[in-house]
């Protein structure tokens, strides 16, 4: 096992998160045995995968004497909501920059869900910026202004996807292996939605460095395959370097990111996403989100139907949280019927 206790960490989440079998969805799809790692249950302001990353990032911010967290993301950013919650928990201020990344957004999308919770927890939306803005540059500019005013800001990149943040999913990989051992469930595949890359990079590093032999399959929610795989690989290398692991322990071939399920773009609903969210809700009582886990599950369902995953295999889907974002997509589900017939 990797020695993660050597890295500064604050406790923000409820761990380990459950690893649950999904018998009804397994039966419905008539394919592999489907399990779900419930990182929607991390506990920080409705939970989500960013909590794991923030435990390490906020610890670094505190070590540097920061009094304000700055981060950025799309309007319905799960990461922004969890960062605001982490700041509230640690007695810090939080300023967020939101990118109008989704075209023709509804009023629900603009003001409900994560946006409502950002304000409820005391987060300040410093600006709403147009799609295509260099958001990291904007965050650094805001940090410079705060420093001029005598504050000590700490900038967290979108999704918390740095080598420090990726440690959260190195830890998740170890947690998953422990659960596999304790439950007697052999894990053949791990599947999840991949966006800012920190979750996938951490899982790949954690599972490969543990010699588990378990492949990680990312379903991209934004970038084309080549670009997404390149981004993940770059963060894998940075994480390996940060942890002092042998570079040869991970191959470029270990990075897989399928972009076939993005649809028209980030945050734009697809029929597959709507079906996946409805199926998982109606058959298992589990709420996915419309931007990440919904499209990730849509990819998994299609891969099962096409025979990519076989009966007898055990597939673990990582639920990255974000169900509160469903409130921003009310109209997308209003006219769609049941998928569990």
KABELNOR-V933069 format. One record per residue. PHI is phi in radians with two decimals (999 if undefined). NEAR is the number of other ideal C-beta (glycine too) atoms within 8 Angstrom. Layout:
BEGIN
((PHI & NEAR) (PHI & NEAR))
END
This chain:
BEGIN
((999 & 4) (-1.34 & 10) (-1.59 & 5) (-1.44 & 10) (-1.15 & 4) (-1.30 & 4) (-1.79 & 9) (-1.02 & 8) (-2.66 & 8) (-1.83 & 9) (-1.64 & 5) (-2.09 & 12) (-2.01 & 12) (-1.80 & 7) (-2.26 & 7) (-1.31 & 7) (-1.37 & 12) (-1.11 & 7) (-1.99 & 14) (-2.08 & 7) (-1.40 & 7) (-1.95 & 13) (-1.16 & 6) (-1.27 & 8) (-1.21 & 12) (-1.03 & 12) (-1.14 & 7) (-1.09 & 9) (-1.51 & 10) (0.94 & 5) (-2.30 & 10) (-1.21 & 14) (-1.31 & 9) (-1.82 & 13) (-2.07 & 14) (-2.31 & 13) (-1.59 & 13) (-1.50 & 11) (-1.38 & 16) (-1.34 & 15) (-1.85 & 9) (-1.28 & 16) (1.64 & 8) (-1.59 & 14) (0.91 & 9) (1.40 & 10) (1.39 & 13) (2.41 & 16) (-1.20 & 14) (-1.17 & 13) (-1.02 & 17) (-1.07 & 15) (-1.19 & 19) (-1.13 & 17) (-1.04 & 14) (-1.51 & 14) (-1.18 & 13) (-1.17 & 14) (-1.06 & 12) (-1.16 & 11) (-1.06 & 12) (-1.13 & 11) (-1.07 & 7) (-1.55 & 8) (1.40 & 6) (-1.20 & 11) (-2.02 & 8) (-2.45 & 14) (-1.72 & 16) (-2.15 & 17) (-2.62 & 16) (-2.59 & 15) (3.10 & 13) (-1.17 & 11) (-0.94 & 15) (-1.64 & 13) (-1.25 & 13) (-1.17 & 19) (-1.10 & 14) (-1.07 & 15) (-1.06 & 17) (-1.25 & 14) (-1.18 & 17) (-1.04 & 16) (-1.11 & 11) (-1.11 & 15) (-1.10 & 15) (-1.05 & 12) (-1.09 & 8) (-1.68 & 9) (1.27 & 4) (-1.92 & 11) (-1.55 & 10) (-2.48 & 16) (-2.12 & 14) (-2.18 & 17) (-1.93 & 16) (-1.96 & 15) (-1.71 & 14) (-1.34 & 10) (-1.41 & 8) (-1.70 & 13) (-1.26 & 6) (0.93 & 4) (-1.21 & 8) (-1.40 & 9) (-1.11 & 5) (-1.00 & 12) (-1.10 & 13) (-1.27 & 9) (-2.26 & 7) (-1.76 & 8) (0.99 & 13) (-1.05 & 15) (-1.09 & 14) (-1.06 & 10) (-1.21 & 13) (-0.96 & 13) (-1.23 & 9) (-1.03 & 6) (-1.59 & 11) (1.59 & 10) (-1.29 & 15) (-1.86 & 8) (-1.40 & 12) (-1.22 & 8) (-2.92 & 8) (-1.93 & 8) (-1.99 & 10) (-1.19 & 6) (-1.00 & 7) (1.61 & 3) (-1.12 & 8) (-1.31 & 5) (-1.22 & 12) (-1.16 & 10) (-1.09 & 7) (-1.12 & 13) (-1.15 & 14) (-1.16 & 9) (-1.15 & 8) (-1.10 & 14) (-1.07 & 11) (-1.10 & 8) (-1.09 & 8) (-1.16 & 13) (-1.10 & 10) (-1.06 & 6) (-1.53 & 6) (1.64 & 4) (-1.61 & 9) (-2.16 & 10) (-1.42 & 14) (-2.23 & 11) (-1.61 & 10) (-1.85 & 13) (-1.04 & 13) (-0.90 & 12) (1.32 & 13) (1.11 & 17) (-1.60 & 13) (-2.16 & 12) (-1.07 & 11) (-1.16 & 11) (-1.09 & 17) (-1.08 & 17) (-0.98 & 15) (-1.04 & 17) (-1.62 & 18) (-1.11 & 17) (-1.13 & 12) (-1.09 & 15) (-1.05 & 15) (-1.16 & 13) (-1.07 & 11) (-1.13 & 14) (-1.14 & 12) (-1.11 & 9) (-1.14 & 11) (-1.07 & 11) (-1.13 & 7) (-1.20 & 6) (-1.57 & 7) (1.33 & 5) (-1.69 & 9) (-1.31 & 6) (-1.67 & 13) (-1.68 & 8) (-2.58 & 13) (-2.10 & 14) (-2.23 & 15) (-2.82 & 16) (-1.38 & 13) (-2.09 & 14) (-2.28 & 10) (-1.37 & 10) (1.57 & 14) (-1.14 & 16) (-1.16 & 14) (-1.16 & 15) (-1.05 & 15) (-1.11 & 20) (-1.10 & 16) (-1.08 & 14) (-1.09 & 18) (-1.12 & 15) (-1.33 & 14) (-1.28 & 11) (-1.17 & 12) (-1.56 & 11) (0.99 & 5) (-1.32 & 9) (1.31 & 4) (-1.54 & 9) (-1.36 & 8) (-1.92 & 13) (-2.04 & 11) (-1.64 & 15) (-1.88 & 16) (-1.19 & 16) (-1.89 & 13) (-2.59 & 8) (-1.40 & 9) (-1.06 & 7) (-0.93 & 10) (-1.05 & 6) (-1.17 & 8) (-1.12 & 16) (-1.11 & 11) (-1.11 & 8) (-1.12 & 10) (-1.12 & 16) (-1.05 & 10) (-1.08 & 9) (-1.27 & 15) (-1.01 & 14) (-1.10 & 9) (-1.14 & 11) (-1.22 & 15) (-1.02 & 13) (-1.14 & 9) (-1.08 & 8) (-1.53 & 12) (1.24 & 4) (-1.54 & 9) (-1.11 & 5) (-1.05 & 8) (-1.27 & 4) (-1.27 & 8) (-2.33 & 11) (-1.81 & 4) (-1.03 & 5) (-1.17 & 4) (-1.30 & 11) (-1.73 & 12) (-2.22 & 9) (-2.43 & 14) (-1.52 & 12) (-1.78 & 10) (-1.23 & 6) (-2.01 & 16) (-1.19 & 11) (1.33 & 10) (-1.32 & 5) (2.72 & 9) (-0.98 & 10) (1.28 & 9) (-1.63 & 9) (-1.03 & 8) (-2.17 & 11) (-1.06 & 5) (-1.11 & 13) (-1.10 & 15) (-1.08 & 14) (-1.08 & 11) (-1.13 & 15) (-1.11 & 16) (-1.15 & 13) (-1.04 & 14) (-1.16 & 14) (-1.23 & 11) (-1.29 & 9) (-1.62 & 10) (-2.15 & 10) (1.15 & 3) (-1.97 & 11) (-1.69 & 9) (-1.56 & 14) (-1.96 & 16) (-1.41 & 14) (-1.78 & 13) (-1.93 & 12) (-1.12 & 15) (-1.11 & 14) (-1.29 & 19) (-1.10 & 18) (-1.20 & 15) (-1.03 & 15) (-1.12 & 15) (-1.07 & 15) (-1.06 & 13) (-1.16 & 11) (-1.13 & 12) (-1.17 & 12) (-1.11 & 8) (-1.52 & 6) (1.55 & 6) (-1.11 & 5) (-1.91 & 11) (-1.92 & 7) (-1.01 & 6) (1.63 & 5) (-1.41 & 10) (-1.94 & 11) (-1.96 & 14) (-1.85 & 13) (-1.70 & 14) (-1.53 & 15) (-1.47 & 12) (-1.51 & 16) (1.54 & 15) (1.67 & 14) (-1.05 & 10) (-1.05 & 12) (-1.16 & 14) (-1.00 & 13) (-1.14 & 10) (-1.44 & 16) (-2.15 & 12) (-0.98 & 10) (-1.19 & 8) (-1.16 & 9) (-1.74 & 11) (-1.11 & 6) (-1.86 & 4) (-1.86 & 8) (-1.57 & 3) (-1.12 & 6) (-1.95 & 10) (-1.72 & 8) (-1.19 & 3))
END
